[in-house]
Amino acid sequence: MFLSIKKTIDKLLNIGFEDEFGNDLNQKHVVNFSYMMFCASCLLMLVVFSIRHMPLAAIFSLIGMFIGLVGLRYNYIGHFSRAQLLMPVLKISQVSILSLFYFGTDSGFHWFFVSVIAYSFVVFRADQRFSKYWIVCISIVLFFVCELLGTRGVYLTSFEQRAVIIFVFLGLSFNFAIVINLVMSRLKSVNSHLRTLAERDELTGLSNRRKVLADAVNIFADAVINRESCVFSIVDLDHFKKINDTFGHEAGDLVLAKVSAIMASVIRPQDEIGRYGGEEFIVIMPSTSLQEAEVVMEHMRQSVEDLLIETEHGIVIPVTISVGLASIAPSVSRYEEILAQADKGLYTAKRNGRNRLSVQTDYQD
Ligand SMILES: Nc1nc2c(ncn2[C@@H]2O[C@H](COP(=O)(O)OP(=O)(O)OP(=O)(O)O)[C@@H](O)[C@H]2O)c(=O)[nH]1
């Protein structure tokens, strides 16, 4: 149930926004949330004033709610700056009027100025310092005005005033809980997006060099600790320069993307693949013997050879790969040694005519 409430709140806060990673998205969510809270409070006051037969105050609440909806709409249709600025103006007016003239300052209703200050710090960017500090200053001054004037609630009994204090406490807690939650979950999603960007190769969608080498370190360490076999393989597209020269760089990119996709689809779930650089890739196969690795890589070689890559002019580009393989050995203490060995295997495969595998076993070379 808690999850479905959270999902509904998330959906509400996301209305009007794509799941993007723009700078302002977090602020937009907080602005959305603030308007929703503001409209809900206006609705509540409308009910209270109607029950208490206070038509003028009820009309004010209605107008407040209408302006709140206008602000919400500004946010949805992209007038973010207007929405951003209108909110604190509304909130400051609402808190001042209700605190001074209705609830009385004994109710502590003016503590809601704290939420205005928090809003300013979350929503305004560094280049909007001027607005931010003005709003903060006005909120602080009005808070002290309320505190010093000490007006009594005109229409409230002392019991009702206590109820307002509890309402202020709960309202502020809810406000802070949601705003902090919004900021934190936004930070988390931006973080994971940045990590994906930092670890992915843009063209092929595979792990980039940094990520695949980090995987290599971890898999190598696990293999050493568990005394298991593991195989590193380096894959290189054959005559790729010729492909670029004949069909153009764009066609070359297309070939890289297609070959990467097919290679990623034929490796096993436990294997890791990444772009080492240019038209070179690394495949790491943990807990795998050389014979098993050969089967996987031969399947890959065949799948690439069978691949039909057509240019936009309908010309089929023939593409093959050469593969060097090397397995962990008792004498090896660094993963770079297996990689260097696999690279020797690749060199042999190229020298022997390309479109083939070459297993390198002799670390003495
Ligand atoms: N289109 C495209 N080309 C790239 C990219 N990265 C590297 N290249 C090209 O890949 C080519 C690699 O050429 P070489 O290293 O001579 O290798 P090769 O032509 O594949 O020859 P062999 O490896 O000996 O079969 C160079 O022309 C690079 O410009 C890329 O991201 N996109």
The ligand as an SDF file (V2000), in Angstrom:
LIG
                    3D

 32 34  0  0  0  0  0  0  0  0999 V2000
   33.9710    4.4290  -38.5400 N   0  0  0  0  0  0  0  0  0  0  0  0
   34.8000    4.3020  -37.4970 C   0  0  0  0  0  0  0  0  0  0  0  0
   36.0980    3.9740  -37.6960 N   0  0  0  0  0  0  0  0  0  0  0  0
   36.9260    3.8390  -36.6540 C   0  0  0  0  0  0  0  0  0  0  0  0
   36.4800    4.0480  -35.3510 C   0  0  0  0  0  0  0  0  0  0  0  0
   37.5030    3.8330  -34.5010 N   0  0  0  0  0  0  0  0  0  0  0  0
   38.5780    3.4990  -35.2700 C   0  0  0  0  0  0  0  0  0  0  0  0
   38.2310    3.4880  -36.5750 N   0  0  0  0  0  0  0  0  0  0  0  0
   39.0470    3.1860  -37.7320 C   0  0  0  0  0  0  0  0  0  0  0  0
   39.4280    1.8140  -37.6940 O   0  0  0  0  0  0  0  0  0  0  0  0
   40.5490    1.6910  -38.5660 C   0  0  0  0  0  0  0  0  0  0  0  0
   41.4830    0.6640  -37.9870 C   0  0  0  0  0  0  0  0  0  0  0  0
   42.4090    0.3540  -38.9540 O   0  0  0  0  0  0  0  0  0  0  0  0
   43.6420   -0.5690  -38.7200 P   0  0  0  0  0  0  0  0  0  0  0  0
   44.1280   -0.4240  -37.3100 O   0  0  0  0  0  0  0  0  0  0  0  0
   44.6270   -0.2650  -39.8220 O   0  0  0  0  0  0  0  0  0  0  0  0
   43.1270   -2.0190  -38.8460 O   0  0  0  0  0  0  0  0  0  0  0  0
   42.3550   -2.7960  -40.0100 P   0  0  0  0  0  0  0  0  0  0  0  0
   42.1560   -1.9700  -41.2110 O   0  0  0  0  0  0  0  0  0  0  0  0
   41.1030   -3.3320  -39.3720 O   0  0  0  0  0  0  0  0  0  0  0  0
   43.3360   -3.9360  -40.3420 O   0  0  0  0  0  0  0  0  0  0  0  0
   43.5360   -5.2900  -39.5920 P   0  0  0  0  0  0  0  0  0  0  0  0
   43.2170   -5.0420  -38.1630 O   0  0  0  0  0  0  0  0  0  0  0  0
   44.9940   -5.6110  -39.8000 O   0  0  0  0  0  0  0  0  0  0  0  0
   42.6410   -6.2820  -40.2290 O   0  0  0  0  0  0  0  0  0  0  0  0
   41.1770    3.0560  -38.7060 C   0  0  0  0  0  0  0  0  0  0  0  0
   40.9880    3.4950  -40.0350 O   0  0  0  0  0  0  0  0  0  0  0  0
   40.3670    3.9350  -37.7630 C   0  0  0  0  0  0  0  0  0  0  0  0
   40.1480    5.2330  -38.2800 O   0  0  0  0  0  0  0  0  0  0  0  0
   35.1060    4.4380  -35.1480 C   0  0  0  0  0  0  0  0  0  0  0  0
   34.6050    4.6560  -34.0350 O   0  0  0  0  0  0  0  0  0  0  0  0
   34.3200    4.5530  -36.2510 N   0  0  0  0  0  0  0  0  0  0  0  0
  1  2  1  0
  2  3  2  0
  2 32  1  0
  3  4  1  0
  4  5  2  0
  4  8  1  0
  5  6  1  0
  5 30  1  0
  6  7  2  0
  7  8  1  0
  8  9  1  0
  9 10  1  0
  9 28  1  0
 10 11  1  0
 11 12  1  0
 11 26  1  0
 12 13  1  0
 13 14  1  0
 14 15  2  0
 14 16  1  0
 14 17  1  0
 17 18  1  0
 18 19  2  0
 18 20  1  0
 18 21  1  0
 21 22  1  0
 22 23  2  0
 22 24  1  0
 22 25  1  0
 26 27  1  0
 26 28  1  0
 28 29  1  0
 30 31  2  0
 30 32  1  0
M  END
$$$$
